[in-house]
Amino acid sequence: MFGKKDNKAPTTGEAIQKLRETEDMLLKKQDFLEKKIESELAIARKNAKTNKRAALQAIKRKKRHEAQLAQIDGTLTTMEQQREALEGANTNTAVLQTMGEAAKSLKKAHEGMNVDDVHEMLDDIAEQQDVAKEISDAISSPTALANNDFDEDELEAELEELEREGELEEQKRLDQEFLDVGPSPAADLPEVPSTKVPSAPQKKKQPEMSEEEKELAELAAFAS
């Protein structure tokens, strides 16, 4: 009569969506009832003295609205708890699915790998590293290509001979510099002129004054 029932359970996501839609509807119902309660309360106050019957009827309707509001509050609390449980289950399901996929990927990555083979490969790598280090040390050793078949006394004697030769060369260079000095400073002096330098003209000798002239001159000086 009512058709065949679908026994297929909704997914957690679908159930959460339905619960949210129902919660929205109940919240709107809450707002409507709260406004009705305020309206009935206003009517009861208005008719409290003039029309007692109308006031009592308004109070009764307010009481019924308050009972419905309390019922909706309880229903919303239950639905909220159920929705939170479903959301937690949905989160756990997603986490488990992700972990399962990661485990499969890890298992696939380890296919064909054996712990013993890995240890053997690591041992081979360590051995080759040791060989490479030995080769590098051998190449960088100063005794690898050097020939040390020399007499140390001969080397010292040759070095002393070279030092003496260097000292002799330096002494010769200093002697040569001392001998190759420049011309005497006297050569740079100007030549003495060949012509005779004229002497300064002699002052003309004044004639000697007589006694009278001397006396006259003294009187002239006294008078002045």
C-alpha positions as CSV (number, residue, x, y, z in Angstrom):
1,M,0.0,0.0,0.0
2,F,2.8,2.4,0.9
3,G,5.2,1.0,-1.6
4,K,8.2,-1.1,-1.1
5,K,10.5,0.2,1.6
6,D,14.1,0.9,0.7
7,N,16.2,-0.9,3.3
8,K,19.4,0.7,2.0
9,A,21.0,2.8,4.9
10,P,22.1,6.3,3.9
11,T,25.7,7.2,4.1
12,T,27.0,9.2,7.1
13,G,27.2,12.3,5.0
14,E,23.6,12.0,3.8
15,A,22.4,11.4,7.4
16,I,24.4,14.4,8.7
17,Q,22.8,16.6,5.9
18,K,19.3,15.4,6.8
19,L,19.9,16.1,10.5
20,R,21.1,19.6,9.7
21,E,18.1,20.3,7.6
22,T,15.8,19.1,10.4
23,E,17.6,21.3,12.9
24,D,17.1,24.3,10.7
25,M,13.4,23.6,10.5
26,L,13.1,23.2,14.3
27,L,15.0,26.4,14.9
28,K,12.6,28.3,12.7
29,K,9.8,26.6,14.7
30,Q,11.4,27.9,17.9
31,D,11.5,31.5,16.7
32,F,7.8,31.2,15.7
33,L,6.8,29.9,19.1
34,E,8.8,32.5,21.0
35,K,7.0,35.2,19.1
36,K,3.6,33.6,19.8
37,I,4.5,33.4,23.5
38,E,5.3,37.1,23.5
39,S,2.1,37.9,21.7
40,E,-0.1,35.9,24.1
41,L,1.6,37.4,27.0
42,A,0.9,40.9,25.7
43,I,-2.8,40.0,25.2
44,A,-3.0,38.6,28.8
45,R,-1.5,41.8,30.2
46,K,-3.8,44.0,28.1
47,N,-7.0,42.2,29.2
48,A,-6.0,41.3,32.8
49,K,-8.4,44.0,34.3
50,T,-10.9,44.6,31.6
51,N,-11.5,41.1,30.2
52,K,-10.4,38.3,32.5
53,R,-11.7,35.5,30.3
54,A,-9.6,36.7,27.3
55,A,-6.6,37.1,29.5
56,L,-7.0,33.5,30.8
57,Q,-7.3,32.1,27.3
58,A,-4.2,33.9,26.3
59,I,-2.3,32.5,29.2
60,K,-3.5,29.0,28.3
61,R,-2.3,29.4,24.8
62,K,1.1,30.7,26.1
63,K,1.4,27.6,28.3
64,R,0.9,25.3,25.3
65,H,3.4,27.2,23.2
66,E,5.9,27.0,26.0
67,A,5.4,23.2,26.3
68,Q,6.0,22.9,22.5
69,L,9.1,25.1,22.8
70,A,10.5,22.9,25.6
71,Q,9.8,19.8,23.5
72,I,11.6,21.3,20.5
73,D,14.6,22.2,22.8
74,G,14.9,18.6,23.9
75,T,14.6,17.3,20.3
76,L,17.3,19.7,19.1
77,T,19.6,18.6,21.9
78,T,19.1,14.9,20.9
79,M,19.6,15.6,17.2
80,E,22.7,17.7,17.9
81,Q,24.2,14.8,19.9
82,Q,23.3,12.4,17.1
83,R,24.8,14.7,14.4
84,E,28.0,15.1,16.4
85,A,28.3,11.3,16.7
86,L,27.8,10.9,13.0
87,E,30.3,13.6,12.2
88,G,32.8,11.9,14.5
89,A,32.1,8.5,12.8
90,N,32.4,10.1,9.4
91,T,35.8,11.6,10.4
92,N,37.0,8.2,11.8
93,T,35.9,6.5,8.6
94,A,37.8,9.0,6.5
95,V,40.9,8.6,8.7
96,L,40.7,4.8,8.5
97,Q,40.3,4.9,4.8
98,T,43.3,7.1,4.4
99,M,45.4,5.0,6.7
100,G,44.3,1.9,4.8
101,E,45.3,3.4,1.5
102,A,48.6,4.5,2.9
103,A,49.2,1.0,4.2
104,K,48.5,-0.5,0.8
105,S,50.9,2.0,-0.8
106,L,53.6,1.1,1.7
107,K,53.1,-2.6,1.1
108,K,53.3,-2.1,-2.6
109,A,56.5,0.0,-2.2
110,H,58.0,-2.9,-0.2
111,E,57.1,-5.5,-2.8
112,G,60.2,-7.3,-4.0
113,M,62.2,-6.0,-1.1
114,N,63.8,-8.4,1.5
115,V,65.4,-7.4,4.8
116,D,68.3,-9.7,4.2
117,D,68.8,-8.2,0.7
118,V,68.8,-4.7,2.1
119,H,71.4,-5.6,4.8
120,E,73.6,-7.2,2.1
121,M,73.3,-4.2,-0.1
122,L,74.3,-1.9,2.8
123,D,77.3,-4.1,3.5
124,D,78.3,-3.9,-0.1
125,I,78.0,-0.1,-0.1
126,A,80.1,0.2,3.1
127,E,82.7,-2.1,1.6
128,Q,82.9,0.0,-1.6
129,Q,83.2,3.1,0.4
130,D,86.2,1.7,2.3
131,V,87.8,0.7,-1.0
132,A,87.2,4.2,-2.4
133,K,88.8,5.7,0.7
134,E,91.9,3.5,0.5
135,I,92.3,4.4,-3.2
136,S,91.9,8.1,-2.4
137,D,94.5,7.9,0.4
138,A,96.9,6.1,-1.9
139,I,96.6,8.7,-4.6
140,S,97.0,11.6,-2.2
141,S,100.0,10.1,-0.4
142,P,103.2,12.1,-1.1
143,T,105.3,8.9,-1.3
144,A,103.2,7.4,-4.1
145,L,105.1,9.1,-6.9
146,A,108.1,10.6,-5.1
147,N,111.7,9.1,-5.5
148,N,113.6,9.5,-2.2
149,D,116.8,7.8,-3.3
150,F,119.0,10.8,-2.6
151,D,122.0,11.3,-0.4
152,E,121.1,14.0,2.2
153,D,124.8,15.0,2.6
154,E,125.1,15.6,-1.2
155,L,122.0,17.7,-1.1
156,E,123.3,19.8,1.8
157,A,126.7,20.3,0.0
158,E,125.1,21.4,-3.2
159,L,122.9,23.9,-1.3
160,E,126.0,25.4,0.4
161,E,127.7,25.7,-2.9
162,L,124.8,27.6,-4.3
163,E,124.8,29.9,-1.3
164,R,128.5,30.7,-1.8
165,E,128.0,31.4,-5.5
166,G,125.2,33.7,-4.6
167,E,127.4,35.6,-2.1
168,L,130.2,36.0,-4.7
169,E,127.8,37.3,-7.3
170,E,126.4,39.8,-4.8
171,Q,130.0,41.0,-3.9
172,K,130.9,41.4,-7.6
173,R,127.8,43.5,-8.2
174,L,128.7,45.8,-5.2
175,D,132.3,46.2,-6.4
176,Q,131.1,47.1,-9.9
177,E,128.7,49.7,-8.6
178,F,131.5,51.2,-6.5
179,L,133.9,51.5,-9.5
180,D,131.2,52.8,-11.9
181,V,130.6,56.0,-9.9
182,G,129.8,59.2,-11.9
183,P,132.1,62.0,-12.9
184,S,133.8,64.3,-10.3
185,P,131.6,67.2,-9.1
186,A,134.4,69.6,-10.1
187,A,133.8,68.8,-13.7
188,D,130.4,70.4,-13.5
189,L,131.7,73.8,-12.2
190,P,131.7,76.7,-14.7
191,E,134.9,77.6,-16.6
192,V,137.1,80.5,-15.3
193,P,136.7,83.5,-17.8
194,S,139.9,84.3,-19.8
195,T,139.3,88.0,-19.9
196,K,140.5,90.2,-17.1
197,V,137.8,91.6,-14.9
198,P,138.0,95.4,-14.9
199,S,138.8,96.9,-11.6
200,A,136.7,99.4,-9.8
201,P,137.4,103.0,-10.6
202,Q,139.6,104.7,-8.0
203,K,138.3,107.8,-6.3
204,K,140.0,111.1,-7.3
205,K,142.3,112.2,-4.6
206,Q,141.2,115.5,-3.1
207,P,144.0,118.2,-2.7
208,E,145.1,118.8,0.9
209,M,143.6,122.0,2.6
210,S,145.8,124.8,3.9
211,E,145.8,126.0,7.4
212,E,143.7,129.0,6.5
213,E,141.2,126.9,4.6
214,K,140.9,124.6,7.6
215,E,140.3,127.5,10.0
216,L,137.8,129.1,7.6
217,A,135.9,125.8,7.4
218,E,135.7,125.4,11.1
219,L,134.3,129.0,11.5
220,A,131.7,128.3,8.8
221,A,130.7,125.1,10.6
222,F,130.4,127.0,14.0
223,A,128.4,129.8,12.4
224,S,125.9,127.3,11.0
